[in-house]
Amino acid sequence: MLEPTIICLKSTIKANFPHHGVDFPFAIPTGRFSNGFNTADYLAKLFGFKKSPPPFFSQNVKFSIKIRKFRGINFSSAGSGLLGSTGQTTPLQKNVVTMGEQLLQFSTVHNDLLAFKGPLETEKFLSKSLFFISIGSNDIMNNYYSSNPIPKEYFIPKLGLVYEKHLRNLISLGARKFGIVSVPALGCCPSQRIYQANSECLEELNNQARAFFSTMELLLGNLRLEYKDIKYSLGNTVDMTLNVIDNALAF
């Protein structure tokens, strides 16, 4: 059985309270913005892990590297984004770890791997590892509701450029396999539908989510042409979520 991920951040953006986790074993809220296991948990389960990868700030991380029983690390931070400003703009958003900071955390893990495994084994190990990334929703939502939002035709390409920079940094550190989850149908989140007539989805946000997916398709395709040894899978979460909403009885 997978066990809950402990809460390790001092961020004010948390989900470690009911009714999050109601379908998790023992109905424990674990910090996931979910009723139960999320995609990363199911991936860990498919890989045969007894537990989901521990948070970076867990004391067990360096020890697991040292004894060569390393089974991944969770760098995620609720409320974070691609942009350094995302998750940092209001009093309610504090101590959020941006993706740029998460990459710095990974670089320290990379150095630990070099120290314990050596360059060749580290390169081989990382080339076989899956880097699972799900980010972008908070960036789009924050911009949409900012006092001076950047138009979609400028903002989404900007996010794409920042995403590309982060992916190139990961590639330079040895990452070769990526599982990328694009943003879902943001306009269909309950927090958005509650303000719409008849509780309909907010199409402008959904359109931005679609534009982000198209940007990621182009970005990853270009990186694949440049780096012949990388492999990736891009999840179209917009269509996935809309399929569930439109065909609820099938699920």
C-alpha positions as CSV (number, residue, x, y, z in Angstrom):
1,M,0.0,0.0,0.0
2,L,1.2,3.5,-0.8
3,E,1.6,5.7,2.3
4,P,0.8,9.4,2.7
5,T,3.4,11.9,1.8
6,I,4.2,13.9,4.9
7,I,3.8,17.6,5.0
8,C,7.3,19.2,4.9
9,L,6.8,22.7,3.7
10,K,5.9,25.8,5.7
11,S,3.8,27.1,2.9
12,T,0.4,28.6,3.7
13,I,-1.1,26.8,0.6
14,K,-2.0,23.4,1.9
15,A,-4.5,20.6,1.6
16,N,-3.8,18.7,4.8
17,F,-7.3,19.0,6.0
18,P,-10.7,17.3,5.2
19,H,-12.2,16.7,2.8
20,H,-9.0,16.2,0.9
21,G,-7.9,12.6,1.1
22,V,-11.4,11.1,1.8
23,D,-10.6,8.2,-0.5
24,F,-7.0,7.8,0.7
25,P,-6.3,4.8,3.0
26,F,-7.7,5.7,6.4
27,A,-9.2,8.9,4.9
28,I,-6.0,10.8,5.8
29,P,-5.5,14.3,4.2
30,T,-2.0,14.2,3.0
31,G,-1.3,17.5,1.3
32,R,-2.6,16.4,-2.0
33,F,-5.4,18.6,-3.6
34,S,-7.3,15.4,-4.3
35,N,-9.8,13.0,-2.8
36,G,-7.2,10.2,-3.0
37,F,-4.2,9.0,-5.0
38,N,-3.0,11.4,-7.7
39,T,-1.3,10.6,-11.0
40,A,2.1,10.5,-9.4
41,D,0.9,8.0,-6.8
42,Y,-0.4,5.7,-9.4
43,L,2.8,5.9,-11.4
44,A,4.7,5.0,-8.3
45,K,2.4,2.0,-7.8
46,L,2.8,0.9,-11.4
47,F,6.6,1.0,-10.9
48,G,6.2,-1.4,-8.0
49,F,7.1,1.1,-5.2
50,K,5.6,0.4,-1.8
51,K,5.5,4.2,-1.1
52,S,5.3,7.3,-3.2
53,P,8.6,9.1,-3.5
54,P,9.4,11.1,-0.4
55,P,9.5,14.9,-0.4
56,F,12.8,16.6,-1.0
57,F,12.8,18.0,2.6
58,S,12.4,14.5,4.0
59,Q,15.4,13.4,6.1
60,N,15.3,10.0,4.4
61,V,16.3,11.3,1.0
62,K,20.1,11.6,1.3
63,F,20.2,8.4,3.3
64,S,18.3,6.5,0.6
65,I,20.9,7.7,-2.0
66,K,23.8,6.7,0.2
67,I,22.5,3.1,0.7
68,R,21.7,2.8,-3.0
69,K,18.0,2.3,-2.4
70,F,17.0,5.5,-4.1
71,R,13.4,5.4,-5.4
72,G,12.8,8.9,-6.5
73,I,12.0,12.3,-4.9
74,N,9.0,14.5,-4.8
75,F,9.9,18.2,-5.4
76,S,6.3,19.4,-5.7
77,S,4.9,22.5,-3.9
78,A,1.3,23.4,-3.8
79,G,0.7,26.8,-5.4
80,S,3.9,26.9,-7.3
81,G,4.4,27.7,-11.0
82,L,6.8,28.1,-13.8
83,L,7.2,31.8,-13.1
84,G,9.1,33.0,-10.0
85,S,6.3,35.3,-9.2
86,T,3.6,32.7,-9.1
87,G,2.6,31.7,-5.6
88,Q,4.4,34.7,-4.1
89,T,2.1,37.6,-4.7
90,T,-0.4,37.7,-1.8
91,P,-0.1,37.2,2.0
92,L,-1.8,33.9,1.7
93,Q,0.9,32.6,-0.7
94,K,4.1,32.2,1.4
95,N,7.0,29.8,1.2
96,V,5.9,28.3,-2.1
97,V,8.8,26.6,-3.9
98,T,8.8,27.7,-7.5
99,M,9.9,25.4,-10.3
100,G,13.2,27.3,-10.6
101,E,13.9,26.5,-6.9
102,Q,12.8,22.9,-7.4
103,L,15.5,22.6,-10.1
104,L,18.1,24.0,-7.6
105,Q,16.9,21.3,-5.2
106,F,17.4,18.6,-7.9
107,S,20.9,19.9,-8.6
108,T,21.8,19.2,-5.0
109,V,20.5,15.6,-5.4
110,H,22.5,15.4,-8.6
111,N,25.6,16.3,-6.7
112,D,24.8,13.7,-4.0
113,L,24.4,11.1,-6.7
114,L,27.7,12.0,-8.2
115,A,29.4,11.7,-4.8
116,F,27.9,8.3,-4.0
117,K,27.6,6.7,-7.5
118,G,30.2,8.5,-9.6
119,P,29.7,10.2,-13.0
120,L,29.1,7.2,-15.2
121,E,26.7,5.4,-12.9
122,T,24.8,8.7,-12.2
123,E,24.5,9.4,-16.0
124,K,23.1,5.9,-16.6
125,F,20.8,6.1,-13.6
126,L,19.3,9.5,-14.5
127,S,18.9,8.5,-18.2
128,K,16.6,5.7,-17.1
129,S,14.7,7.8,-14.6
130,L,11.3,9.3,-15.3
131,F,10.9,13.0,-14.7
132,F,7.2,13.6,-14.1
133,I,6.1,17.2,-14.3
134,S,2.7,18.8,-13.8
135,I,2.8,22.6,-13.7
136,G,1.3,25.7,-15.3
137,S,-2.2,26.0,-13.9
138,N,-1.3,28.4,-11.1
139,D,0.6,30.7,-13.6
140,I,-2.4,30.9,-15.9
141,M,-4.9,31.5,-13.1
142,N,-2.8,34.1,-11.4
143,N,-2.4,36.0,-14.6
144,Y,-6.1,35.8,-15.5
145,Y,-7.1,37.3,-12.1
146,S,-4.3,39.8,-11.8
147,S,-5.1,43.5,-11.8
148,N,-3.2,43.9,-15.1
149,P,-3.4,40.6,-16.9
150,I,-1.1,39.9,-19.9
151,P,-3.1,39.0,-23.0
152,K,-3.2,35.2,-23.8
153,E,-1.4,35.6,-27.1
154,Y,1.6,37.0,-25.2
155,F,1.4,35.2,-21.9
156,I,1.1,31.6,-23.1
157,P,4.2,31.9,-25.3
158,K,6.0,33.5,-22.3
159,L,5.2,30.4,-20.2
160,G,6.4,28.2,-23.0
161,L,9.8,30.0,-23.1
162,V,10.2,29.6,-19.3
163,Y,9.2,25.9,-19.5
164,E,11.8,25.4,-22.2
165,K,14.5,26.9,-20.0
166,H,13.6,24.6,-17.1
167,L,13.5,21.5,-19.3
168,R,16.9,22.4,-20.8
169,N,18.3,22.7,-17.3
170,L,17.0,19.3,-16.5
171,I,18.5,17.8,-19.7
172,S,21.8,19.4,-18.9
173,L,21.7,17.5,-15.5
174,G,21.0,14.2,-17.2
175,A,17.3,13.9,-17.5
176,R,16.2,12.0,-20.7
177,K,12.7,10.7,-20.0
178,F,9.8,13.0,-19.3
179,G,6.2,12.5,-18.4
180,I,4.6,15.9,-18.9
181,V,1.0,16.7,-17.8
182,S,-0.5,19.8,-19.4
183,V,-3.0,21.9,-17.5
184,P,-6.6,20.7,-17.2
185,A,-9.8,22.5,-18.2
186,L,-9.2,25.3,-15.7
187,G,-12.5,27.0,-16.5
188,C,-14.4,23.9,-15.3
189,C,-12.9,24.1,-11.8
190,P,-15.7,24.5,-9.2
191,S,-14.1,27.8,-8.1
192,Q,-14.7,29.1,-11.6
193,R,-18.1,27.6,-12.4
194,I,-19.6,28.9,-9.2
195,Y,-19.6,32.4,-10.7
196,Q,-21.0,31.4,-14.1
197,A,-24.6,31.4,-15.1
198,N,-26.0,27.9,-14.8
199,S,-22.6,26.8,-13.4
200,E,-21.2,26.6,-16.9
201,C,-17.4,26.4,-17.5
202,L,-15.5,29.6,-18.1
203,E,-14.4,29.1,-21.7
204,E,-11.7,31.8,-21.7
205,L,-9.7,29.8,-19.2
206,N,-10.3,26.6,-21.0
207,N,-9.1,28.3,-24.2
208,Q,-5.9,29.3,-22.4
209,A,-5.4,25.7,-21.2
210,R,-5.8,24.5,-24.8
211,A,-3.3,27.1,-26.0
212,F,-0.8,26.0,-23.4
213,F,-1.1,22.4,-24.5
214,S,-0.5,23.4,-28.1
215,T,2.6,25.4,-27.0
216,M,3.9,22.3,-25.1
217,E,3.3,20.1,-28.2
218,L,5.5,22.4,-30.3
219,L,8.1,22.9,-27.5
220,L,8.6,19.2,-26.8
221,G,8.7,18.3,-30.5
222,N,11.5,20.8,-31.1
223,L,13.4,19.5,-28.1
224,R,13.1,16.0,-29.4
225,L,14.6,17.1,-32.7
226,E,17.5,18.7,-31.0
227,Y,18.2,16.0,-28.4
228,K,17.8,12.7,-30.2
229,D,18.0,10.6,-27.0
230,I,15.2,12.2,-25.0
231,K,11.8,10.6,-24.8
232,Y,8.6,12.1,-23.6
233,S,4.8,11.7,-23.2
234,L,2.6,14.7,-23.1
235,G,-0.8,14.3,-21.5
236,N,-3.7,16.4,-22.9
237,T,-5.4,17.0,-19.6
238,V,-7.9,19.4,-21.1
239,D,-9.5,16.7,-23.2
240,M,-9.2,14.2,-20.3
241,T,-11.1,16.4,-17.9
242,L,-13.7,17.5,-20.4
243,N,-14.3,13.9,-21.3
244,V,-15.0,13.0,-17.6
245,I,-17.3,16.1,-17.3
246,D,-19.2,15.5,-20.5
247,N,-19.5,11.7,-20.0
248,A,-19.7,11.4,-16.2
249,L,-21.8,8.3,-16.2
250,A,-19.1,6.4,-18.0
251,F,-16.8,6.9,-15.1
